[in-house]
Structure formats: C-alpha cells, structure tokens
Amino acid sequence: MFRRLIIAFGLLFGLAAQALAQEQPAAIPEPNEVAAQQPAAPAPEAVVVAPAQVYAPGQRFGGDDGVFRFVVVGDALARGVGGALEKLTELDPRFEVVTRANDASGVARPEIYNWPAAIPKILRSSKFDAVVVLMGVNDYRPIKTADAAFDPGTDEWKTRYKANVDDILASARSNGARVYWITLPPMQNAEYDTQMQMISGLQREQVVTGNQILVDIRPPLLTPEGEFMASDVDEKGKARRLRGKDGINFSRQGNDYVADLVMGAIRKTEGVAELQSADDSQPAETQVAVAVPTTTTSPLFGQQGVDGTTVSFEAEALAKEVPQKITPDLSNAGKLGLRIQRNSLAQRFYRTGQAIGVPYGRFDDFSVSGTKP
C-alpha cells in the first residue's frame, strides 16, 4: 500500500513539472536583439527628360555671380506653384524666382494673352537663366485664325497647337534662356483628365524634340493604383490635402508639394545639391536659419583686455571682426514658411551673409564714440 502511494505521488509530481515547463514564457530577447527597421520610402520625384548636354562649352551654373534666376510663367496653376517656389527658395542664395502668370492664358488662344510676345519682354527686363512653363488647363477650346476656327482634338488643331508651343519655346531660347516645361497634373474628372493628357502629350513632343527640359509631375500625383490623388500623408505621418475641391487646382500644401518636385528636377538637371541641415535629427519646428561667425581671439563685449580695461568696439572695428561672407544654415527656411521681404535688410543678411549695423544710439549700439550718421 505504501509503495503504491509513493508511485502515485511520483507520477503526480512528474506531470506537474511537465505542465510547468510548458507554461514557461519564451526567452526575453537581449536589448541589442532589435529587428532592423524598414528603410524610409524614397521622396517622390518628377520624371525629368532633358538633353544630354544642358550647358554650352564655357557656361557655368548661375553665370558670373553663381545665382540661377528663373521666371515662372503660365496660367492659374503656374501662379500657385510659382508662389510656392518663391517661398521655397527665399533663403537659398543660389536661386532667385519670379512669377508672371495670367490665369486665363494658355497655348491655344494667343489672342487672349500672347506669351510668345510677353516672354521676350520679361527676359529683357532682367537677366534670367531659365523660363519655367506651366499652362494648359484652359486649352481644350477651338484655335481661331482670321479665316477659321479648328475644333480641339482634330488633326489641324493639333498641328496648330504644336506650332504655338514652338513659338513659346523659341521666344525663350532666342533670348538666352532655356525652358523647363511642367506637364499638367492628373484631373479628378475622367473626361477632362483625358483631354489634359492629350494636351500634355503635344507639349511633351515639342519640348523634347526642341531639346528643352520636360518635368513630368503626373506620376507622383497619382495613387499607387494610378488614380487621382486628392490627398496623401507627409513624411511626419500627417494627412495633407493636395488638390482643391474643383479637382483641378492645388491647395496651398499641394503647391508646396509640386514646388518641391520642380526644384528637385532643376537641381538634378543643373547639377546642384540640395542644402543640408547641420543636424537633420532636429524637428522642423526647431530648425532656424542661423549665421555663425568664425571664432575670434579678440575680446568680446564686456570682457577685459590685458591692461584690465573693459573692451568695446567702434562700428568699423566691429565690422572687421565679423566676417562679411557668412554661410547661413538655410536648409529648412523655405519649408518653414518664413517670408522675407525682397531687398530688405533681412534678405541682405540671410541671402548674402552681409552684417547689418544698428541705428546710432539704440540700446544695442555698443560704439563708444563717433558722430551721429
């Protein structure tokens, strides 16, 4: 009897141990056993079709002063994207952007607004390296001549439309500027989108055969399924609306999105790198454009010199201590939405690094003598 009890207890103990072993959790991974993160999705890019050689022998980016100047021309879409390009490049000393738009204009009806006549005047008014063209939303309409009107989509209409594109290209090329032609974006209405694709195709044909630069923004404005994309998610995971309620125009964020695409295409074609932040790990809200002078061995304000006297500088002496050619950190200024008035003191400082003096007698005027200017 006693022997049977011992056997029974042994069996119960073995079964309990087996059950306990099965309930043990899996081994906790060591701290360094971290799954590799998936690489971030690449930033969207426009498709660029450019001639093999952009610069003629002896030419260089931006000419003598190294500043690449371009003017954005076109219809209402060009007005919005041009404004976003101006904002994006405000603090980049390598680029200057001007926008000249007529909302009702286009290629098909030069009698409404004659771009081949207007562009040479614009280019003669100031030196521009390139003309960025975005137009066409008003173009699915008859082309009129003195004798007849040709319905959109017909063979004669297409022939005359391509001739009008050639006139616009020639008006820029003959005045020393190359052309960046932006294709039309997808449209929400299917019938209208088909019409705009036909117009973009005609523009593409003449731009490419004319050895100018085509910037195709249609692919990055479609969903992965190839559908019209009204909104998306930005790099921070926040939803943003890209298109207006009409399914044609861009929202403010959409204009910024397209401006990024266009500037990426221009930098790629011109061989210019994007400005990089000194510390990309900082959130955008905390990044600012700062000009930092080089270290000097001279005493700073409030310090004592070797003779024990407190040192301050005359304005001219101070100007010599602060380098006049400062390279600011400009990487995110445009994206932060900073608006700086052109030809202002702020623009002189941030674009060229020019040190700005203070009015005589103000609390931060540290001069010790001198007459009032």
Protein Blocks (a to p, Z undefined) as FASTA:
>chain_A
ZZmmmmmmmmmmmmmmmmmmmmpccddddfklccddddddddddddddddfblbdghiae
hijnopacdddeddfklmmmmmmmmmmmmmmmkbccdddddfkgcfklmmlpcfklmmmm
mmmmpccfbdcddehjlmmccdddfkbccdehiaklmmmmmmmmmmmmmmmmmnopacdd
ddddddfblklmmmmmmmmmmmmmmmmmnopacddfklmmccfkopacfbdcdfkopacd
fbdfkomaccfklmmmmmmmmmmmmmmmnopacdddfblmbcfklpccdddddddfbdce
hiacfkopacdddfklmmmmpcfbdcddfklmmmnopacdehiaklmmmmnopacdddeh
iaklcbfbdcdZZ
